[in-house]
Amino acid sequence: MWQDFVSSSNIEWIGYKPEQHQLFVGFLNGSVYVYYSVPEAVATKFRHAGSKGRFHHQNIRGLYTFDQLQ
């Protein structure tokens, strides 16, 4: 698993478990979400995106099933 703290106005950190294809997103408000069946290529693009919030909104939110962990 990798996990990175990121520079974003809304997202604090992102993490990914490649074996399970699970993407974790921690927000500055303390909420944490896990997204399921996320391809590694998408997680890698998210990791390197210039705008994490825009990438999340356009490429993750609403496209993958998720659970709120916190």
Number of C-alpha atoms within 10 A of each C-alpha: 10 11 14 12 12 16 13 15 11 13 20 19 19 22 19 23 15 15 8 13 15 21 27 23 22 20 17 13 9 9 13 18 17 20 20 16 13 20 14 17 9 13 22 12 13 20 21 11 13 12 14 22 16 13 17 16 11 11 15 18 12 11 13 13 12 17 11 11 11 10
